[in-house]
Amino acid sequence: MQNTDVTIVGGGSAGLTLALLLARQQLRVVLVEKGPAPTETDAAPAYQRVSALNMASRTLLQQVGIWPQLLAGAAALYRYAGVGSRQLRQN
């Protein structure tokens, strides 16, 4: 059995980002996910998910170095979002 420092359950965006950050700190990380990872050859509707990221998430993903890849694979980038009667603008 392998020694680990941290076990992360869930390979979604939060789990994967946390695993990457901890591994960069030289921690031994095990990530546990119940299903197989989607691949480019999988049927798109089965794995399409809508994700919304706030500016703090964007900043973190930029610091991690994966924001350009996420942006390149994005189907659409929303420039504006409405909250109640107030409209927010992305810089």
PDB file of N, CA, C and O in Angstrom:
ATOM      1  N   MET A   1       0.835  -1.182   0.000  1.00  0.00           N
ATOM      2  CA  MET A   1       0.000   0.000   0.000  1.00  0.00           C
ATOM      3  C   MET A   1       0.883   1.250   0.000  1.00  0.00           C
ATOM      4  O   MET A   1       1.896   1.317   0.697  1.00  0.00           O
ATOM      5  N   GLN A   2       0.484   2.206  -0.777  1.00  0.00           N
ATOM      6  CA  GLN A   2       1.245   3.444  -0.942  1.00  0.00           C
ATOM      7  C   GLN A   2       0.916   4.430   0.177  1.00  0.00           C
ATOM      8  O   GLN A   2      -0.245   4.562   0.564  1.00  0.00           O
ATOM      9  N   ASN A   3       1.915   5.113   0.690  1.00  0.00           N
ATOM     10  CA  ASN A   3       1.683   6.163   1.682  1.00  0.00           C
ATOM     11  C   ASN A   3       1.213   7.418   0.983  1.00  0.00           C
ATOM     12  O   ASN A   3       1.751   7.801  -0.055  1.00  0.00           O
ATOM     13  N   THR A   4       0.208   8.055   1.555  1.00  0.00           N
ATOM     14  CA  THR A   4      -0.302   9.301   1.000  1.00  0.00           C
ATOM     15  C   THR A   4      -0.421  10.332   2.105  1.00  0.00           C
ATOM     16  O   THR A   4      -0.582   9.997   3.279  1.00  0.00           O
ATOM     17  N   ASP A   5      -0.339  11.574   1.713  1.00  0.00           N
ATOM     18  CA  ASP A   5      -0.552  12.670   2.649  1.00  0.00           C
ATOM     19  C   ASP A   5      -2.010  13.121   2.642  1.00  0.00           C
ATOM     20  O   ASP A   5      -2.574  13.465   3.681  1.00  0.00           O
ATOM     21  N   VAL A   6      -2.610  13.112   1.449  1.00  0.00           N
ATOM     22  CA  VAL A   6      -3.967  13.617   1.290  1.00  0.00           C
ATOM     23  C   VAL A   6      -4.723  12.728   0.321  1.00  0.00           C
ATOM     24  O   VAL A   6      -4.191  12.339  -0.718  1.00  0.00           O
ATOM     25  N   THR A   7      -5.968  12.404   0.660  1.00  0.00           N
ATOM     26  CA  THR A   7      -6.868  11.724  -0.260  1.00  0.00           C
ATOM     27  C   THR A   7      -8.009  12.679  -0.575  1.00  0.00           C
ATOM     28  O   THR A   7      -8.659  13.202   0.329  1.00  0.00           O
ATOM     29  N   ILE A   8      -8.246  12.902  -1.855  1.00  0.00           N
ATOM     30  CA  ILE A   8      -9.311  13.788  -2.308  1.00  0.00           C
ATOM     31  C   ILE A   8     -10.375  12.928  -2.972  1.00  0.00           C
ATOM     32  O   ILE A   8     -10.074  12.132  -3.862  1.00  0.00           O
ATOM     33  N   VAL A   9     -11.609  13.088  -2.542  1.00  0.00           N
ATOM     34  CA  VAL A   9     -12.717  12.346  -3.132  1.00  0.00           C
ATOM     35  C   VAL A   9     -13.466  13.288  -4.066  1.00  0.00           C
ATOM     36  O   VAL A   9     -14.036  14.290  -3.632  1.00  0.00           O
ATOM     37  N   GLY A  10     -13.457  12.957  -5.341  1.00  0.00           N
ATOM     38  CA  GLY A  10     -14.152  13.760  -6.342  1.00  0.00           C
ATOM     39  C   GLY A  10     -13.180  14.412  -7.298  1.00  0.00           C
ATOM     40  O   GLY A  10     -12.338  15.216  -6.899  1.00  0.00           O
ATOM     41  N   GLY A  11     -13.305  14.058  -8.560  1.00  0.00           N
ATOM     42  CA  GLY A  11     -12.407  14.582  -9.580  1.00  0.00           C
ATOM     43  C   GLY A  11     -13.026  15.669 -10.432  1.00  0.00           C
ATOM     44  O   GLY A  11     -12.730  15.784 -11.621  1.00  0.00           O
ATOM     45  N   GLY A  12     -13.887  16.467  -9.819  1.00  0.00           N
ATOM     46  CA  GLY A  12     -14.435  17.623 -10.528  1.00  0.00           C
ATOM     47  C   GLY A  12     -13.416  18.748 -10.559  1.00  0.00           C
ATOM     48  O   GLY A  12     -12.245  18.550 -10.234  1.00  0.00           O
ATOM     49  N   SER A  13     -13.863  19.907 -10.947  1.00  0.00           N
ATOM     50  CA  SER A  13     -12.926  21.024 -11.085  1.00  0.00           C
ATOM     51  C   SER A  13     -12.261  21.394  -9.760  1.00  0.00           C
ATOM     52  O   SER A  13     -11.070  21.707  -9.739  1.00  0.00           O
ATOM     53  N   ALA A  14     -13.007  21.365  -8.659  1.00  0.00           N
ATOM     54  CA  ALA A  14     -12.412  21.707  -7.363  1.00  0.00           C
ATOM     55  C   ALA A  14     -11.423  20.638  -6.913  1.00  0.00           C
ATOM     56  O   ALA A  14     -10.327  20.962  -6.455  1.00  0.00           O
ATOM     57  N   GLY A  15     -11.800  19.365  -7.038  1.00  0.00           N
ATOM     58  CA  GLY A  15     -10.918  18.277  -6.629  1.00  0.00           C
ATOM     59  C   GLY A  15      -9.640  18.223  -7.438  1.00  0.00           C
ATOM     60  O   GLY A  15      -8.557  18.024  -6.887  1.00  0.00           O
ATOM     61  N   LEU A  16      -9.761  18.400  -8.745  1.00  0.00           N
ATOM     62  CA  LEU A  16      -8.574  18.369  -9.603  1.00  0.00           C
ATOM     63  C   LEU A  16      -7.638  19.542  -9.320  1.00  0.00           C
ATOM     64  O   LEU A  16      -6.418  19.380  -9.282  1.00  0.00           O
ATOM     65  N   THR A  17      -8.220  20.718  -9.124  1.00  0.00           N
ATOM     66  CA  THR A  17      -7.392  21.894  -8.828  1.00  0.00           C
ATOM     67  C   THR A  17      -6.684  21.728  -7.490  1.00  0.00           C
ATOM     68  O   THR A  17      -5.497  22.031  -7.371  1.00  0.00           O
ATOM     69  N   LEU A  18      -7.406  21.250  -6.490  1.00  0.00           N
ATOM     70  CA  LEU A  18      -6.790  21.022  -5.179  1.00  0.00           C
ATOM     71  C   LEU A  18      -5.670  19.991  -5.280  1.00  0.00           C
ATOM     72  O   LEU A  18      -4.599  20.183  -4.704  1.00  0.00           O
ATOM     73  N   ALA A  19      -5.905  18.902  -6.006  1.00  0.00           N
ATOM     74  CA  ALA A  19      -4.877  17.868  -6.167  1.00  0.00           C
ATOM     75  C   ALA A  19      -3.624  18.448  -6.815  1.00  0.00           C
ATOM     76  O   ALA A  19      -2.509  18.143  -6.392  1.00  0.00           O
ATOM     77  N   LEU A  20      -3.799  19.271  -7.827  1.00  0.00           N
ATOM     78  CA  LEU A  20      -2.655  19.891  -8.492  1.00  0.00           C
ATOM     79  C   LEU A  20      -1.892  20.809  -7.544  1.00  0.00           C
ATOM     80  O   LEU A  20      -0.663  20.761  -7.484  1.00  0.00           O
ATOM     81  N   LEU A  21      -2.610  21.635  -6.813  1.00  0.00           N
ATOM     82  CA  LEU A  21      -1.948  22.559  -5.880  1.00  0.00           C
ATOM     83  C   LEU A  21      -1.193  21.815  -4.781  1.00  0.00           C
ATOM     84  O   LEU A  21      -0.071  22.189  -4.439  1.00  0.00           O
ATOM     85  N   LEU A  22      -1.794  20.777  -4.231  1.00  0.00           N
ATOM     86  CA  LEU A  22      -1.126  20.015  -3.170  1.00  0.00           C
ATOM     87  C   LEU A  22       0.082  19.253  -3.703  1.00  0.00           C
ATOM     88  O   LEU A  22       1.114  19.185  -3.036  1.00  0.00           O
ATOM     89  N   ALA A  23      -0.037  18.685  -4.886  1.00  0.00           N
ATOM     90  CA  ALA A  23       1.099  17.965  -5.481  1.00  0.00           C
ATOM     91  C   ALA A  23       2.264  18.912  -5.749  1.00  0.00           C
ATOM     92  O   ALA A  23       3.425  18.528  -5.606  1.00  0.00           O
ATOM     93  N   ARG A  24       1.960  20.133  -6.130  1.00  0.00           N
ATOM     94  CA  ARG A  24       3.025  21.119  -6.348  1.00  0.00           C
ATOM     95  C   ARG A  24       3.731  21.497  -5.050  1.00  0.00           C
ATOM     96  O   ARG A  24       4.834  22.042  -5.074  1.00  0.00           O
ATOM     97  N   GLN A  25       3.092  21.206  -3.918  1.00  0.00           N
ATOM     98  CA  GLN A  25       3.705  21.444  -2.603  1.00  0.00           C
ATOM     99  C   GLN A  25       4.418  20.197  -2.092  1.00  0.00           C
ATOM    100  O   GLN A  25       4.755  20.099  -0.912  1.00  0.00           O
ATOM    101  N   GLN A  26       4.644  19.245  -2.996  1.00  0.00           N
ATOM    102  CA  GLN A  26       5.358  18.006  -2.694  1.00  0.00           C
ATOM    103  C   GLN A  26       4.582  17.058  -1.780  1.00  0.00           C
ATOM    104  O   GLN A  26       5.180  16.189  -1.146  1.00  0.00           O
ATOM    105  N   LEU A  27       3.266  17.215  -1.706  1.00  0.00           N
ATOM    106  CA  LEU A  27       2.449  16.276  -0.947  1.00  0.00           C
ATOM    107  C   LEU A  27       2.078  15.099  -1.845  1.00  0.00           C
ATOM    108  O   LEU A  27       1.915  15.249  -3.056  1.00  0.00           O
ATOM    109  N   ARG A  28       1.951  13.932  -1.231  1.00  0.00           N
ATOM    110  CA  ARG A  28       1.545  12.725  -1.969  1.00  0.00           C
ATOM    111  C   ARG A  28       0.023  12.686  -1.954  1.00  0.00           C
ATOM    112  O   ARG A  28      -0.598  12.519  -0.904  1.00  0.00           O
ATOM    113  N   VAL A  29      -0.565  12.842  -3.135  1.00  0.00           N
ATOM    114  CA  VAL A  29      -2.007  13.004  -3.270  1.00  0.00           C
ATOM    115  C   VAL A  29      -2.603  11.812  -4.005  1.00  0.00           C
ATOM    116  O   VAL A  29      -2.063  11.349  -5.010  1.00  0.00           O
ATOM    117  N   VAL A  30      -3.723  11.326  -3.488  1.00  0.00           N
ATOM    118  CA  VAL A  30      -4.525  10.323  -4.191  1.00  0.00           C
ATOM    119  C   VAL A  30      -5.886  10.948  -4.443  1.00  0.00           C
ATOM    120  O   VAL A  30      -6.528  11.455  -3.523  1.00  0.00           O
ATOM    121  N   LEU A  31      -6.320  10.908  -5.692  1.00  0.00           N
ATOM    122  CA  LEU A  31      -7.623  11.430  -6.059  1.00  0.00           C
ATOM    123  C   LEU A  31      -8.519  10.250  -6.414  1.00  0.00           C
ATOM    124  O   LEU A  31      -8.160   9.418  -7.247  1.00  0.00           O
ATOM    125  N   VAL A  32      -9.693  10.182  -5.775  1.00  0.00           N
ATOM    126  CA  VAL A  32     -10.617   9.079  -5.981  1.00  0.00           C
ATOM    127  C   VAL A  32     -11.855   9.619  -6.692  1.00  0.00           C
ATOM    128  O   VAL A  32     -12.489  10.567  -6.229  1.00  0.00           O
ATOM    129  N   GLU A  33     -12.190   8.996  -7.829  1.00  0.00           N
ATOM    130  CA  GLU A  33     -13.367   9.398  -8.603  1.00  0.00           C
ATOM    131  C   GLU A  33     -14.173   8.156  -8.922  1.00  0.00           C
ATOM    132  O   GLU A  33     -13.606   7.135  -9.311  1.00  0.00           O
ATOM    133  N   LYS A  34     -15.471   8.223  -8.766  1.00  0.00           N
ATOM    134  CA  LYS A  34     -16.304   7.039  -8.955  1.00  0.00           C
ATOM    135  C   LYS A  34     -16.454   6.617 -10.414  1.00  0.00           C
ATOM    136  O   LYS A  34     -16.663   5.436 -10.694  1.00  0.00           O
ATOM    137  N   GLY A  35     -16.352   7.546 -11.327  1.00  0.00           N
ATOM    138  CA  GLY A  35     -16.552   7.209 -12.730  1.00  0.00           C
ATOM    139  C   GLY A  35     -15.293   7.395 -13.541  1.00  0.00           C
ATOM    140  O   GLY A  35     -14.326   7.986 -13.062  1.00  0.00           O
ATOM    141  N   PRO A  36     -15.294   6.894 -14.772  1.00  0.00           N
ATOM    142  CA  PRO A  36     -14.125   7.082 -15.633  1.00  0.00           C
ATOM    143  C   PRO A  36     -14.006   8.534 -16.088  1.00  0.00           C
ATOM    144  O   PRO A  36     -15.004   9.246 -16.198  1.00  0.00           O
ATOM    145  N   ALA A  37     -12.804   8.949 -16.343  1.00  0.00           N
ATOM    146  CA  ALA A  37     -12.578  10.298 -16.848  1.00  0.00           C
ATOM    147  C   ALA A  37     -13.071  10.390 -18.285  1.00  0.00           C
ATOM    148  O   ALA A  37     -12.815   9.489 -19.084  1.00  0.00           O
ATOM    149  N   PRO A  38     -13.779  11.471 -18.626  1.00  0.00           N
ATOM    150  CA  PRO A  38     -14.220  11.620 -20.009  1.00  0.00           C
ATOM    151  C   PRO A  38     -13.022  11.841 -20.934  1.00  0.00           C
ATOM    152  O   PRO A  38     -12.014  12.421 -20.532  1.00  0.00           O
ATOM    153  N   THR A  39     -13.144  11.381 -22.152  1.00  0.00           N
ATOM    154  CA  THR A  39     -12.091  11.590 -23.147  1.00  0.00           C
ATOM    155  C   THR A  39     -12.665  12.363 -24.312  1.00  0.00           C
ATOM    156  O   THR A  39     -13.877  12.556 -24.402  1.00  0.00           O
ATOM    157  N   GLU A  40     -11.799  12.805 -25.205  1.00  0.00           N
ATOM    158  CA  GLU A  40     -12.263  13.555 -26.372  1.00  0.00           C
ATOM    159  C   GLU A  40     -13.134  12.715 -27.287  1.00  0.00           C
ATOM    160  O   GLU A  40     -13.917  13.266 -28.061  1.00  0.00           O
ATOM    161  N   THR A  41     -13.021  11.406 -27.218  1.00  0.00           N
ATOM    162  CA  THR A  41     -13.819  10.541 -28.090  1.00  0.00           C
ATOM    163  C   THR A  41     -15.168  10.183 -27.495  1.00  0.00           C
ATOM    164  O   THR A  41     -16.005   9.597 -28.182  1.00  0.00           O
ATOM    165  N   ASP A  42     -15.402  10.523 -26.227  1.00  0.00           N
ATOM    166  CA  ASP A  42     -16.697  10.238 -25.609  1.00  0.00           C
ATOM    167  C   ASP A  42     -17.774  11.105 -26.246  1.00  0.00           C
ATOM    168  O   ASP A  42     -17.498  12.181 -26.776  1.00  0.00           O
ATOM    169  N   ALA A  43     -18.992  10.619 -26.181  1.00  0.00           N
ATOM    170  CA  ALA A  43     -20.121  11.382 -26.710  1.00  0.00           C
ATOM    171  C   ALA A  43     -20.254  12.679 -25.923  1.00  0.00           C
ATOM    172  O   ALA A  43     -20.354  12.656 -24.696  1.00  0.00           O
ATOM    173  N   ALA A  44     -20.255  13.793 -26.613  1.00  0.00           N
ATOM    174  CA  ALA A  44     -20.275  15.101 -25.962  1.00  0.00           C
ATOM    175  C   ALA A  44     -21.448  15.294 -25.011  1.00  0.00           C
ATOM    176  O   ALA A  44     -21.228  15.780 -23.902  1.00  0.00           O
ATOM    177  N   PRO A  45     -22.693  14.940 -25.377  1.00  0.00           N
ATOM    178  CA  PRO A  45     -23.798  15.212 -24.454  1.00  0.00           C
ATOM    179  C   PRO A  45     -23.662  14.507 -23.105  1.00  0.00           C
ATOM    180  O   PRO A  45     -24.173  15.004 -22.102  1.00  0.00           O
ATOM    181  N   ALA A  46     -22.996  13.383 -23.062  1.00  0.00           N
ATOM    182  CA  ALA A  46     -22.863  12.659 -21.805  1.00  0.00           C
ATOM    183  C   ALA A  46     -21.972  13.392 -20.811  1.00  0.00           C
ATOM    184  O   ALA A  46     -22.108  13.188 -19.604  1.00  0.00           O
ATOM    185  N   TYR A  47     -21.069  14.237 -21.284  1.00  0.00           N
ATOM    186  CA  TYR A  47     -20.108  14.879 -20.392  1.00  0.00           C
ATOM    187  C   TYR A  47     -20.175  16.399 -20.401  1.00  0.00           C
ATOM    188  O   TYR A  47     -19.379  17.054 -19.728  1.00  0.00           O
ATOM    189  N   GLN A  48     -21.098  16.960 -21.143  1.00  0.00           N
ATOM    190  CA  GLN A  48     -21.187  18.417 -21.155  1.00  0.00           C
ATOM    191  C   GLN A  48     -21.734  18.896 -19.822  1.00  0.00           C
ATOM    192  O   GLN A  48     -22.719  18.365 -19.308  1.00  0.00           O
ATOM    193  N   ARG A  49     -21.093  19.888 -19.285  1.00  0.00           N
ATOM    194  CA  ARG A  49     -21.540  20.491 -18.039  1.00  0.00           C
ATOM    195  C   ARG A  49     -21.425  21.992 -18.178  1.00  0.00           C
ATOM    196  O   ARG A  49     -20.528  22.507 -18.845  1.00  0.00           O
ATOM    197  N   VAL A  50     -22.319  22.661 -17.559  1.00  0.00           N
ATOM    198  CA  VAL A  50     -22.256  24.110 -17.539  1.00  0.00           C
ATOM    199  C   VAL A  50     -21.484  24.501 -16.295  1.00  0.00           C
ATOM    200  O   VAL A  50     -21.830  24.084 -15.190  1.00  0.00           O
ATOM    201  N   SER A  51     -20.455  25.288 -16.463  1.00  0.00           N
ATOM    202  CA  SER A  51     -19.664  25.753 -15.332  1.00  0.00           C
ATOM    203  C   SER A  51     -19.590  27.267 -15.371  1.00  0.00           C
ATOM    204  O   SER A  51     -19.369  27.868 -16.422  1.00  0.00           O
ATOM    205  N   ALA A  52     -19.772  27.857 -14.239  1.00  0.00           N
ATOM    206  CA  ALA A  52     -19.616  29.300 -14.102  1.00  0.00           C
ATOM    207  C   ALA A  52     -18.512  29.533 -13.088  1.00  0.00           C
ATOM    208  O   ALA A  52     -18.504  28.935 -12.012  1.00  0.00           O
ATOM    209  N   LEU A  53     -17.599  30.389 -13.434  1.00  0.00           N
ATOM    210  CA  LEU A  53     -16.483  30.689 -12.546  1.00  0.00           C
ATOM    211  C   LEU A  53     -16.504  32.167 -12.198  1.00  0.00           C
ATOM    212  O   LEU A  53     -16.698  33.016 -13.069  1.00  0.00           O
ATOM    213  N   ASN A  54     -16.304  32.469 -10.931  1.00  0.00           N
ATOM    214  CA  ASN A  54     -16.206  33.865 -10.543  1.00  0.00           C
ATOM    215  C   ASN A  54     -14.767  34.348 -10.742  1.00  0.00           C
ATOM    216  O   ASN A  54     -13.887  33.566 -11.102  1.00  0.00           O
ATOM    217  N   MET A  55     -14.543  35.609 -10.511  1.00  0.00           N
ATOM    218  CA  MET A  55     -13.213  36.176 -10.761  1.00  0.00           C
ATOM    219  C   MET A  55     -12.155  35.588  -9.835  1.00  0.00           C
ATOM    220  O   MET A  55     -10.997  35.461 -10.233  1.00  0.00           O
ATOM    221  N   ALA A  56     -12.529  35.227  -8.608  1.00  0.00           N
ATOM    222  CA  ALA A  56     -11.559  34.610  -7.696  1.00  0.00           C
ATOM    223  C   ALA A  56     -11.117  33.251  -8.237  1.00  0.00           C
ATOM    224  O   ALA A  56      -9.941  32.899  -8.144  1.00  0.00           O
ATOM    225  N   SER A  57     -12.057  32.487  -8.802  1.00  0.00           N
ATOM    226  CA  SER A  57     -11.705  31.197  -9.401  1.00  0.00           C
ATOM    227  C   SER A  57     -10.801  31.396 -10.613  1.00  0.00           C
ATOM    228  O   SER A  57      -9.830  30.665 -10.806  1.00  0.00           O
ATOM    229  N   ARG A  58     -11.131  32.388 -11.417  1.00  0.00           N
ATOM    230  CA  ARG A  58     -10.300  32.680 -12.590  1.00  0.00           C
ATOM    231  C   ARG A  58      -8.877  33.035 -12.165  1.00  0.00           C
ATOM    232  O   ARG A  58      -7.911  32.564 -12.766  1.00  0.00           O
ATOM    233  N   THR A  59      -8.749  33.854 -11.141  1.00  0.00           N
ATOM    234  CA  THR A  59      -7.431  34.247 -10.653  1.00  0.00           C
ATOM    235  C   THR A  59      -6.641  33.030 -10.175  1.00  0.00           C
ATOM    236  O   THR A  59      -5.456  32.896 -10.482  1.00  0.00           O
ATOM    237  N   LEU A  60      -7.300  32.144  -9.421  1.00  0.00           N
ATOM    238  CA  LEU A  60      -6.639  30.934  -8.941  1.00  0.00           C
ATOM    239  C   LEU A  60      -6.201  30.054 -10.112  1.00  0.00           C
ATOM    240  O   LEU A  60      -5.078  29.550 -10.122  1.00  0.00           O
ATOM    241  N   LEU A  61      -7.077  29.871 -11.088  1.00  0.00           N
ATOM    242  CA  LEU A  61      -6.737  29.032 -12.242  1.00  0.00           C
ATOM    243  C   LEU A  61      -5.621  29.661 -13.086  1.00  0.00           C
ATOM    244  O   LEU A  61      -4.836  28.941 -13.704  1.00  0.00           O
ATOM    245  N   GLN A  62      -5.547  30.981 -13.117  1.00  0.00           N
ATOM    246  CA  GLN A  62      -4.427  31.648 -13.785  1.00  0.00           C
ATOM    247  C   GLN A  62      -3.127  31.387 -13.028  1.00  0.00           C
ATOM    248  O   GLN A  62      -2.093  31.131 -13.645  1.00  0.00           O
ATOM    249  N   GLN A  63      -3.170  31.450 -11.709  1.00  0.00           N
ATOM    250  CA  GLN A  63      -1.984  31.200 -10.898  1.00  0.00           C
ATOM    251  C   GLN A  63      -1.509  29.759 -11.048  1.00  0.00           C
ATOM    252  O   GLN A  63      -0.307  29.493 -11.068  1.00  0.00           O
ATOM    253  N   VAL A  64      -2.460  28.829 -11.152  1.00  0.00           N
ATOM    254  CA  VAL A  64      -2.115  27.416 -11.328  1.00  0.00           C
ATOM    255  C   VAL A  64      -1.536  27.179 -12.716  1.00  0.00           C
ATOM    256  O   VAL A  64      -0.751  26.253 -12.918  1.00  0.00           O
ATOM    257  N   GLY A  65      -1.927  28.023 -13.677  1.00  0.00           N
ATOM    258  CA  GLY A  65      -1.394  27.902 -15.028  1.00  0.00           C
ATOM    259  C   GLY A  65      -2.273  27.139 -15.999  1.00  0.00           C
ATOM    260  O   GLY A  65      -1.826  26.784 -17.089  1.00  0.00           O
ATOM    261  N   ILE A  66      -3.526  26.880 -15.617  1.00  0.00           N
ATOM    262  CA  ILE A  66      -4.391  26.131 -16.521  1.00  0.00           C
ATOM    263  C   ILE A  66      -5.499  26.977 -17.145  1.00  0.00           C
ATOM    264  O   ILE A  66      -6.293  26.460 -17.931  1.00  0.00           O
ATOM    265  N   TRP A  67      -5.567  28.254 -16.815  1.00  0.00           N
ATOM    266  CA  TRP A  67      -6.608  29.119 -17.382  1.00  0.00           C
ATOM    267  C   TRP A  67      -6.550  29.156 -18.910  1.00  0.00           C
ATOM    268  O   TRP A  67      -7.605  29.058 -19.536  1.00  0.00           O
ATOM    269  N   PRO A  68      -5.393  29.291 -19.545  1.00  0.00           N
ATOM    270  CA  PRO A  68      -5.386  29.337 -21.021  1.00  0.00           C
ATOM    271  C   PRO A  68      -5.991  28.088 -21.660  1.00  0.00           C
ATOM    272  O   PRO A  68      -6.690  28.197 -22.667  1.00  0.00           O
ATOM    273  N   GLN A  69      -5.738  26.909 -21.098  1.00  0.00           N
ATOM    274  CA  GLN A  69      -6.311  25.681 -21.650  1.00  0.00           C
ATOM    275  C   GLN A  69      -7.826  25.647 -21.453  1.00  0.00           C
ATOM    276  O   GLN A  69      -8.555  25.213 -22.345  1.00  0.00           O
ATOM    277  N   LEU A  70      -8.300  26.096 -20.305  1.00  0.00           N
ATOM    278  CA  LEU A  70      -9.735  26.130 -20.064  1.00  0.00           C
ATOM    279  C   LEU A  70     -10.415  27.112 -21.005  1.00  0.00           C
ATOM    280  O   LEU A  70     -11.474  26.822 -21.562  1.00  0.00           O
ATOM    281  N   LEU A  71      -9.811  28.257 -21.174  1.00  0.00           N
ATOM    282  CA  LEU A  71     -10.370  29.277 -22.045  1.00  0.00           C
ATOM    283  C   LEU A  71     -10.406  28.797 -23.491  1.00  0.00           C
ATOM    284  O   LEU A  71     -11.371  29.054 -24.211  1.00  0.00           O
ATOM    285  N   ALA A  72      -9.354  28.102 -23.914  1.00  0.00           N
ATOM    286  CA  ALA A  72      -9.297  27.600 -25.292  1.00  0.00           C
ATOM    287  C   ALA A  72     -10.377  26.550 -25.554  1.00  0.00           C
ATOM    288  O   ALA A  72     -10.872  26.435 -26.675  1.00  0.00           O
ATOM    289  N   GLY A  73     -10.742  25.790 -24.531  1.00  0.00           N
ATOM    290  CA  GLY A  73     -11.747  24.748 -24.704  1.00  0.00           C
ATOM    291  C   GLY A  73     -13.161  25.186 -24.385  1.00  0.00           C
ATOM    292  O   GLY A  73     -14.095  24.392 -24.492  1.00  0.00           O
ATOM    293  N   ALA A  74     -13.329  26.426 -23.999  1.00  0.00           N
ATOM    294  CA  ALA A  74     -14.651  26.912 -23.618  1.00  0.00           C
ATOM    295  C   ALA A  74     -15.558  27.032 -24.839  1.00  0.00           C
ATOM    296  O   ALA A  74     -15.145  27.512 -25.895  1.00  0.00           O
ATOM    297  N   ALA A  75     -16.778  26.594 -24.675  1.00  0.00           N
ATOM    298  CA  ALA A  75     -17.748  26.710 -25.760  1.00  0.00           C
ATOM    299  C   ALA A  75     -18.185  28.160 -25.925  1.00  0.00           C
ATOM    300  O   ALA A  75     -18.392  28.619 -27.047  1.00  0.00           O
ATOM    301  N   ALA A  76     -18.324  28.875 -24.831  1.00  0.00           N
ATOM    302  CA  ALA A  76     -18.726  30.279 -24.872  1.00  0.00           C
ATOM    303  C   ALA A  76     -18.219  30.956 -23.608  1.00  0.00           C
ATOM    304  O   ALA A  76     -18.199  30.362 -22.530  1.00  0.00           O
ATOM    305  N   LEU A  77     -17.822  32.170 -23.756  1.00  0.00           N
ATOM    306  CA  LEU A  77     -17.373  32.953 -22.614  1.00  0.00           C
ATOM    307  C   LEU A  77     -18.347  34.103 -22.426  1.00  0.00           C
ATOM    308  O   LEU A  77     -18.491  34.958 -23.300  1.00  0.00           O
ATOM    309  N   TYR A  78     -19.011  34.119 -21.285  1.00  0.00           N
ATOM    310  CA  TYR A  78     -19.961  35.177 -21.012  1.00  0.00           C
ATOM    311  C   TYR A  78     -19.222  36.422 -20.560  1.00  0.00           C
ATOM    312  O   TYR A  78     -18.379  36.368 -19.666  1.00  0.00           O
ATOM    313  N   ARG A  79     -19.542  37.523 -21.177  1.00  0.00           N
ATOM    314  CA  ARG A  79     -18.917  38.795 -20.810  1.00  0.00           C
ATOM    315  C   ARG A  79     -19.745  39.536 -19.756  1.00  0.00           C
ATOM    316  O   ARG A  79     -19.208  40.364 -19.020  1.00  0.00           O
ATOM    317  N   TYR A  80     -21.024  39.249 -19.680  1.00  0.00           N
ATOM    318  CA  TYR A  80     -21.901  39.934 -18.742  1.00  0.00           C
ATOM    319  C   TYR A  80     -22.765  38.912 -18.023  1.00  0.00           C
ATOM    320  O   TYR A  80     -23.107  37.869 -18.581  1.00  0.00           O
ATOM    321  N   ALA A  81     -23.110  39.215 -16.802  1.00  0.00           N
ATOM    322  CA  ALA A  81     -24.043  38.383 -16.043  1.00  0.00           C
ATOM    323  C   ALA A  81     -24.955  39.312 -15.260  1.00  0.00           C
ATOM    324  O   ALA A  81     -24.512  40.326 -14.720  1.00  0.00           O
ATOM    325  N   GLY A  82     -26.201  38.966 -15.204  1.00  0.00           N
ATOM    326  CA  GLY A  82     -27.154  39.784 -14.474  1.00  0.00           C
ATOM    327  C   GLY A  82     -27.439  39.193 -13.110  1.00  0.00           C
ATOM    328  O   GLY A  82     -27.621  37.983 -12.973  1.00  0.00           O
ATOM    329  N   VAL A  83     -27.476  40.044 -12.108  1.00  0.00           N
ATOM    330  CA  VAL A  83     -27.840  39.629 -10.761  1.00  0.00           C
ATOM    331  C   VAL A  83     -28.939  40.577 -10.318  1.00  0.00           C
ATOM    332  O   VAL A  83     -28.688  41.747 -10.026  1.00  0.00           O
ATOM    333  N   GLY A  84     -30.169  40.058 -10.271  1.00  0.00           N
ATOM    334  CA  GLY A  84     -31.289  40.924  -9.959  1.00  0.00           C
ATOM    335  C   GLY A  84     -31.411  41.989 -11.041  1.00  0.00           C
ATOM    336  O   GLY A  84     -31.442  41.674 -12.231  1.00  0.00           O
ATOM    337  N   SER A  85     -31.477  43.227 -10.633  1.00  0.00           N
ATOM    338  CA  SER A  85     -31.563  44.307 -11.629  1.00  0.00           C
ATOM    339  C   SER A  85     -30.188  44.883 -11.951  1.00  0.00           C
ATOM    340  O   SER A  85     -30.074  45.823 -12.738  1.00  0.00           O
ATOM    341  N   ARG A  86     -29.148  44.322 -11.346  1.00  0.00           N
ATOM    342  CA  ARG A  86     -27.792  44.823 -11.533  1.00  0.00           C
ATOM    343  C   ARG A  86     -27.055  43.971 -12.550  1.00  0.00           C
ATOM    344  O   ARG A  86     -27.144  42.744 -12.500  1.00  0.00           O
ATOM    345  N   GLN A  87     -26.341  44.580 -13.458  1.00  0.00           N
ATOM    346  CA  GLN A  87     -25.571  43.838 -14.454  1.00  0.00           C
ATOM    347  C   GLN A  87     -24.087  43.935 -14.127  1.00  0.00           C
ATOM    348  O   GLN A  87     -23.559  45.019 -13.881  1.00  0.00           O
ATOM    349  N   LEU A  88     -23.423  42.777 -14.129  1.00  0.00           N
ATOM    350  CA  LEU A  88     -22.001  42.714 -13.824  1.00  0.00           C
ATOM    351  C   LEU A  88     -21.216  42.596 -15.118  1.00  0.00           C
ATOM    352  O   LEU A  88     -21.682  41.969 -16.069  1.00  0.00           O
ATOM    353  N   ARG A  89     -20.057  43.177 -15.164  1.00  0.00           N
ATOM    354  CA  ARG A  89     -19.226  43.137 -16.359  1.00  0.00           C
ATOM    355  C   ARG A  89     -17.894  42.489 -16.026  1.00  0.00           C
ATOM    356  O   ARG A  89     -17.268  42.802 -15.013  1.00  0.00           O
ATOM    357  N   GLN A  90     -17.469  41.573 -16.904  1.00  0.00           N
ATOM    358  CA  GLN A  90     -16.149  40.934 -16.728  1.00  0.00           C
ATOM    359  C   GLN A  90     -15.095  41.856 -17.294  1.00  0.00           C
ATOM    360  O   GLN A  90     -15.281  42.433 -18.366  1.00  0.00           O
ATOM    361  N   ASN A  91     -13.978  42.002 -16.576  1.00  0.00           N
ATOM    362  CA  ASN A  91     -12.875  42.844 -17.062  1.00  0.00           C
ATOM    363  C   ASN A  91     -12.091  42.143 -18.127  1.00  0.00           C
ATOM    364  O   ASN A  91     -11.127  42.700 -18.652  1.00  0.00           O
TER     365      ASN A  91
END
